[in-house]
């Protein structure tokens, strides 16, 4: 179920964008020493991700697992224990890398000329790495051994669909996961990396990745990469992926990733090139004062892209998910909460929605007993506002439009949201949480209301959430497409 949720979220975001329409050292000037593993990446790589140091990649991966684990009811410590048991080292803890001969201060890269990934990992002690691999092979795992350019290359063919190859040369470990239906030429992956000579770093992709990175710091990000999506899609279609699905992504060019993380702060970005940009009619603008009014709110959630533009494209790839989204009563929405008192039914916050049925909200308002007697009509900055004060319900104000609804609670909150007419840029989508702003008891009630019924699971999720002081993910427009930025701050 968690993997389904993550896949669904990724699909919606990606289709929303489209709906909106032993070798030598690198000799190329584009291959900075800051990313030493780029020396092995061929110029025609379909995707490549590289880290300055293995320890940098481990820390970024740790934080990513921590975030995903809050959805899947596990955390990085669970993953660490499992890895130590199976591998003899913890990929999230650089202090354990010495046990397998990996250099925590050396480079790392993952890349491919198709879909099958190759890993290049710098070593401190190849003999220790060889011994660690031999330990993993205990129990009768048979391997084939060949030689290429004076280097022994090992192959484990334990699965008909996937073969694993590895070699150690020049104090680097190379591991290639071969997807057999790609029909690679034998040892082509190894020959390509030995002949790369930093070609990818000398291509436009690394420079474009650095230019697109928005990780909140003045220095180059510790982990960076690029995906040539058209080339990847062509490979996927050749392996049997639905062409109709791939065609929905025809407007997407390259995708650039960047990340940096330390003990206190984690930042990352995914920038997507999008031909033609984003049409204005594919998104819903936020109320003029929205961005200012929701600033510093402990809980924020926004989706400003018209789902009616997303669903037709999504149906070509995931018909079930597309149908689920088509049944939603709203096609865009934004909400934030500054304060909340569930006992007194009081608080401060606002919500805005664009509905598929124009009269949906009006009909819901009509269900409030004697509402007309408890309403007061006025204008705020030229906008008609209705203030409502009904016994047994929290006081609130609203603005009802043709297929849109803006509601707010808290003294003067709706006036702040309406603003003075000076529109502030709003995100296409956004999630932000400040876990320390509210007590555990309030988070528990909110998670219970959201459907997380098991008390133990709620408690673990809240404990993991409160290891952070801030978490935010935002999707916004750029001159060439869109960019998804993420930021987390630890206690």
N, C-alpha and C positions, 0 to 999 in steps of 0.2 A: 504493500500500500504506500509506504513512503516513497519508494522509487517511482511509482505511478504518479504521485503528486509532483515530484520533482520533474519528471518527464513532461507532464502536462503543463507545468509552469513554463518550462523551457520552450515547448512548442508554441504556447500562446504568445510569449514575448517575441520569438523569432518570426512567427507569421504576422504578428502585429506590425513589425517593421516592414515586411514585404507588402502587406496589405496597404500600408501607407505609401507605398510605392517608391699506425706508425707513419703517419705521413708527415709532411712538412708543416711548419707553423703557417698560419694564415698570412698571405701576402697582400690581401686586399685592404685598402684603407678603411673600409666599412666594417672590419672585424676587430673591434677594440679588445684589448686584453681583459677588459671588465667581463667579457663573455667568452672565456677561452674555449668552450666546447663548440663554438660556431665554426672552428676550423674543420670539423667533420661533417658539416651540413652541406649537401649538394645544392647547387644553384637552382635546380628544378624541384625543390622540395614542395610538396603540396601543403604541408604544415610543418611548423617547427616552433618549439618552445625551449627556451634556454635560461639557465640560472647562472649568475655570477659564480656562486658557490653552492655546493650540495647542501650546506647548512641553511642557506636562504630558501631553497626549494622545500626543505623539510619543514621549516617554520610556516611557510605559506600553506603547505599541504595540511599541517596540523590545524591551522585556523579554519581552513575550508571544511575539514572533517568535523570540527567543533560546531560549525553552523549547521551543516547537514544533519549532524547527530541530534540536534534539538527537534528536528522533524521526525527522525527515525528512532527516537528513544535509545540512543547510544552516544558515546562521546569518544574523544580521541584517546582517552585512557583505555577504553575497551579495545580499540583498534591496536593500540600499542602492545597490550598484553597478548593479543592474538598473534601479532607479528613476531614478537620475541619468541613465542612458543614454536612457531612454524619456521621462521627464518634465522633465528639466532641474533637478530638485531632489531632495533626499533627505527623504522623509516621516519618517524616524527621527532626523534631525539638524536641530534648530531653527535652527542657524546658516546653513542654506541657504535658509530660507524667504524671505529678502529678495529672492532672485532671481526669485521669482514674486509678490512684493508681499504675501505673507501676514504678518500681525502675530503673531510668536511669543508676545507677551504679551496678545493678544486672545483672545476666546472662540471656542469651537467646539461644534457640536452636530450630532447625527444623529438624525432622528426621522421618523415616518410617521403617517398617519391610516389606513393599511391595511398593506400590505407594502412598497410602493415607498418607498425612503429619500430623504430630503432632507438635504443637508449645508449648514450655515450656518457660514461661516468669516470671521472678522474680518480686514480688510486694512489695510495701512499706505499702500499706493499702488495704487489701482485701475488706473491707467494701466499700471503694470508687469504687473499680473495680466492685463489685456486683451492686452498684447503677448505674454505667455507663452502664452495660449490661442491667439492667432493663429499662433504658431510651431508649436504642436501640430497646427493645422489645415492646415499646408502639405502639399501633395500632392494637392489637389483635393477635400478633404472638403467636401461641400456642406451648408450649414445653412439653416434657415428662420429668419426674424426677424419677431417680432411685438412689439406694444407693449401694456403693461398698467400702468395707473396712472402713465403717463409714463416707464416703464422698458422698455428693450429686453430682450426675452426670446428667447433663442436655442434652437433645437431641432436636434439631430442624429438623424435617423431612419435610421441605418445598419443597423439590425437590425429584423426584423419583430416580434420578441417584446419588445425593449427599446429605448426611446428615451431620449436624454439631453437634458435641458434645463438652461440656466443663465442667470443674470442677475447683474448687479452694481448695487447700490444702497446708499446710505448707508454706504459703505465696508465693505460686506459682500459676499461672494461666495455665491450660492445655487446649488447643483447638485442637480437632481432626477433620479434614475434611475427612469424609469417602466416598470413591468412592464405591458405592454400588455393582457394578459387581465384586468386589474383594471377596465378600462373607466372610467378617470377622466374627469371633465369637463375640457375643455380649460382649462389654466392654473388649475385648482382648487387645486393645491398652492401656487402663488405667492400667490393671493388669501388662502389660509388663513394663511400665515405672516405676511403683511403685516397681517392683522387680528388676530393672536394676542394682542398686547399682554400677553405674559407669562402667558397663561391657564394653561398647564401648571404653571408654577411656583407659581401660586396654588391648584392642585388638591392633593388629599391625597398625590399620588405623590411629589413632591420631599421633603416632610417625612418620609414613610414611608421613602424611600430613605436619608435621613440617619440616621434612627433605626435602620434595619436594618444600616447599614454597620459592619463590624468590620475595620478595616484597621490596627489596632495603634497609632494615633496620636491625640492629643487634638484635633487640628484636623479640620475637614471634609475629606473626601477630594478629591483634585484632579480625579478623574473619577468621575461618578456617573450612575446611570440607572435606569429602570424599564421593565418589559415587562408589559403587560396581556395575559397569555397567553390567556385565554378569547377575547378579541377577535382576537388573532392567529390562533388556531386556526380561528375562524369564517371568517376571510378565506381561510385555506389550504384549508379544505374547499370553499368556494365556487369555488376554482380547481382543484378536482379531487383534493385530498389525500384519502386513505382516511378516511372518517368513523369507522370502527372504531378506527383508530389514534388519532385525536383524542379519542375517547371514553375512552381509557385514561388521559388526562391531565385528566379532569374534576374531580379533587380539587385541582388546582393553581390558585391564584389569580394574584397578581402575583409577578413576579420582580424583585429589586432587585440592581443591580451597583454596586460601588464599587472604586476602585483609587487607589493613590498610589505613586510611584516616584521615586528620586533616584539619584545615582551609586553609592550603597552598598546601598540597601535598597529592596525592592519588596514591596508588600502588596496584596491584593485580596480581595474577597468576593462571593459570589452567594447571596443569601437568597431562599428559596422559601416562599411562603405555601402551606400544605397543610391543607385542611379536615379536621378530625377528628384531626389529629396522627398519630403513629406508633404503631400497636398494639404491645404488648410482644412478641407472638408472631411479629412480622415480623423480629425481629433476634435475634442470639445475643449474650449477655453475655460479656464477656471474663473470664478468671480474675481473682480479687479483686485480686491484686497486679500485674496486667499493666502498667498505666499507669506504676507506679513502677519496675518492673523494666526496661522498655524505654526509660526516660528517658535521653536523650543517646546512644542507640545510633546509629552512623553510617548504618545501613540499616534501614528499617522499612517494612513493607507490611501493611495490614489491610483486610479486607472483612468486616463483621459483619452484613450484610443477607442474609436467606435468599434465595438465588437461585431457590428453588422458588416464591417469591412474585413474583419478577421475570419469569421466563420466560414464563408465560401471557400477560402483558400485552405483552411485547416481541414475541411471535409475530405480533401484529396489525399491527406496523409493519415489522419486519425478521425475516422468518421464518428466514432463513439464520443470522443471529446468534443468534436464540432457540434454534434447534436445536443450535448449537455449545455454548452455555452449558448446555443440557439434558444434553449428553453429558459434561460435566465430572464427575469422581468426587467432587468436594467442592462444598458449597453455601455455605460460608463459611470464612474462614481468617485467621490473623494470624501474623506472623513478625517477628523482629528479630534483628540480629547486632551485638554489641558488638565482638568481635574474631574474626579468622579467620586460620588458618595452614594453607594448602592442602598444603604440603609435609609437615607433621607431622600432618595431619588433626586439628587441635586448634582450639579456639575457644570463644567464649562467646556463647550466644544461645538463642532458644526459638522454637517453632512450635506453633500450635494450629489444628486443623481440625475442621469438622463434615462428615462424609462422608454420601454418599447411601446407600452400602451399609454397614450397621452393622459387619460383620466385615472390612471392607477392610483396616484397619490391623492387626488381629489376625492376619490371614492373612499379611501382609507380615512381621510380627515372627516368625512361625513359620518363615520362610525363613532366619533367622539360625542357622547351625550351632551346636549345643550351647548355645543361649541359656539354657536352664533352669539349666545348671551355672554360668553366669556372672552370674546375677541375684541381687540382694539386695533383699528386700522390707522396707519400713518405712512409717511414717506421718509426714506433715508437716502440722501444724495439723489433724489429724484426717482427712487425705486419704491413701488408700493410694498409695504411690509405689514404683516399681521402678527400682533402679539397675542398669545393665548395663555390664560391663567385659569386652569380647571382644577377643582378640588381632587385630590388623590393622584394628580399627575404633575410632573415637573413643569415649571413655566418654560415656554419656548416661543420662538418667533419663526416665521417662515415667509418665503417668497415663492409663489407658484407661477411657473411659466408654462408654455406650450410644450409638454413632454419633459420638463425639468422641474426640480424641486430643490430649494435651499432651505435648510432648517438649522437653527442654532439655539443653544441654551447658555445661560449666563448673561449677566447684565451688560447690555450693549454689544454682545458678541456679533450679532448679525450685522450691525452697523460697521464693525471692523472688517467683516468679510466682504461686505458690499464695497467698502472703500470709497475713496473720493473721486473715482473715475480714472485714476492713474494706474493702469494695469501693470502688475508685476509678472515677469515670466514664471510660468508654472511647469512642473515636470509632466512628461507624458505618463509616467508611472512612478510611484514612490512608496517605499515602506520604511518607516523609521520608528525605533523603540528606544526609550531611555529606561532600562530595567530598574535602576536604583531610585527613580523618582516616586515610585509607588510601593507600598508595603507588600509583603508576600501574600497576605490575606486577600488583597484586592486582585492581584494577578491570578490567584487561585479561583476566585469567583468568575473572572473573565474567561479563563481557560475552560471552566466548567460550562459556562454559557455557550462557549464555542464548540462544545461537543466532546471535549476530552474528559470522559466520564470516570476513567480509572484514577483513583486518588494517588496511587503510587506513581503512575506515569506523569500526572500533573506535577507532583512534587519534584521529580527528577528533572522535568523540563524547566520548571521555574528555577531550580538550583543552577542549572547550566546557563540559563538566560542571565541570571544575576551575577555571573562571573564577568559580565560586561557592563560598562556604564553607558554605552551608546552603540547602536547598530543602525545603519541606514543604507538603503539601496535605491538608486534613482536612475531613471531612464530619461534622457533629454536629447534635444536635437543638436546637430553640429552643421558646419558648412557642407560637409560631404556625406552626412548620413545621420546616425544616432550613436549615442554612447551610453553604456550602462556603467555607473560608478558605484563602488561599495566601500564603506568605511566602518570599521569597528574599533572601539576603544575598550581595553580591559581595565579591571579594577586595579 
